[in-house]
Amino acid sequence: MISYECLHHVSLPVTDLNKAVTFYRDVLCLAPLERPDFDFDGAWFGVGEQQIHLIVYDQTEMLREQPTIDTKEAHFALRVQDYEETLSWLQKHNVAYRENRTSRSGFAQIFCLDPDGNQIELHVEQKKDC
């Protein structure tokens, strides 16, 4: 049996580090972290106690050729504090998104793409009517 403590990080391939860093830092508002001096380019960001690692790798088969928002494709999810504020922020930064306020998952969801087409879900618990 494997006993887990937590999800530590998610690694994503990117082709343009400057565009990716700008998106994750300035649009998603994630805090940059110090990164070891690897022999390849990349950047790390903190999300609470977890991390997102961006790795420059333009030869990967992981990059999506048709960058469209498809909620059934691979993605990672970040819990946000305020749905409407998040939606407004994405609109202000001209980020295309797809939302589902009444998902069967129990989350009100917003899906968007980073500059390389990596899909991200931003969500909050759905509000229950009393």
FENSUL-V788554 format. One record per residue. N is the residue number from 0. PHI is phi in radians with two decimals (* if undefined). NEAR is the number of other ideal C-beta (glycine too) atoms within 8 Angstrom. D_CENTER is the distance of its C-alpha to the mean C-alpha in whole Angstrom. Layout:
N:PHI:NEAR:D_CENTER / N:PHI:NEAR:D_CENTER
//
This chain:
0:*:2:30 / 1:-1.89:3:27 / 2:-1.89:4:26 / 3:-1.74:5:22 / 4:-1.69:3:22 / 5:-3.02:6:18 / 6:-1.47:6:14 / 7:-1.47:5:15 / 8:-2.71:9:12 / 9:-2.10:9:9 / 10:-1.85:8:10 / 11:-2.28:11:9 / 12:-1.37:13:12 / 13:-2.38:16:12 / 14:-1.81:8:16 / 15:-2.16:8:16 / 16:-1.08:11:15 / 17:-1.08:6:16 / 18:-1.10:9:14 / 19:-1.14:14:11 / 20:-1.07:11:12 / 21:-1.02:9:13 / 22:-1.12:11:10 / 23:-1.21:13:8 / 24:-1.43:12:11 / 25:-1.59:6:13 / 26:-1.65:11:10 / 27:-1.45:8:8 / 28:1.07:6:11 / 29:-1.59:10:10 / 30:-1.48:6:13 / 31:-1.11:9:14 / 32:-2.03:8:16 / 33:-1.17:3:19 / 34:-2.15:9:19 / 35:-1.03:3:22 / 36:-1.45:3:24 / 37:-1.29:6:23 / 38:-1.58:2:25 / 39:-2.55:7:21 / 40:-1.36:5:19 / 41:3.05:12:16 / 42:-2.69:11:14 / 43:-2.06:13:13 / 44:-2.33:13:11 / 45:-1.66:10:12 / 46:-2.35:8:10 / 47:1.06:4:13 / 48:-1.55:3:15 / 49:-1.78:11:12 / 50:-2.42:11:11 / 51:-2.06:14:8 / 52:-1.94:12:11 / 53:-1.70:15:11 / 54:-2.19:11:14 / 55:-1.25:11:16 / 56:-2.82:9:18 / 57:-1.47:7:19 / 58:-1.74:3:21 / 59:-1.22:7:18 / 60:-1.51:3:19 / 61:-1.34:5:15 / 62:-1.19:10:14 / 63:-1.49:10:15 / 64:-1.30:4:18 / 65:-1.92:4:18 / 66:-1.29:7:14 / 67:-2.06:4:15 / 68:-1.42:10:13 / 69:-2.35:6:14 / 70:-1.13:10:13 / 71:-1.62:3:15 / 72:-1.45:7:13 / 73:-0.97:3:11 / 74:-2.85:10:7 / 75:-2.16:7:6 / 76:-2.06:10:6 / 77:-2.06:10:7 / 78:-1.37:6:10 / 79:-1.87:10:11 / 80:-1.46:5:15 / 81:-2.39:7:16 / 82:-1.09:11:15 / 83:-1.12:6:17 / 84:-1.13:9:17 / 85:-1.12:11:13 / 86:-1.05:11:14 / 87:-1.08:8:17 / 88:-1.11:10:15 / 89:-1.10:12:13 / 90:-1.08:8:16 / 91:-1.03:6:18 / 92:-1.71:8:15 / 93:0.96:5:16 / 94:-1.63:8:13 / 95:-1.17:7:13 / 96:-2.60:10:12 / 97:-2.33:9:14 / 98:-2.09:9:15 / 99:-2.49:9:16 / 100:-1.31:8:18 / 101:-2.19:5:20 / 102:-1.09:11:19 / 103:-1.14:3:21 / 104:-1.19:6:18 / 105:1.65:6:19 / 106:-1.89:10:16 / 107:-1.50:14:16 / 108:-2.03:14:12 / 109:-2.24:14:11 / 110:-1.88:15:9 / 111:-2.53:13:8 / 112:-2.13:11:8 / 113:-1.44:12:7 / 114:-1.03:9:11 / 115:-1.72:13:11 / 116:1.53:9:10 / 117:-1.17:11:7 / 118:-1.57:13:6 / 119:-2.24:13:4 / 120:-1.82:12:6 / 121:-2.00:11:8 / 122:-2.58:14:11 / 123:-2.32:10:14 / 124:-1.09:6:17 / 125:-1.17:10:20 / 126:-1.35:5:23 / 127:-1.67:4:26 / 128:-1.32:3:29 / 129:-1.52:2:32
//
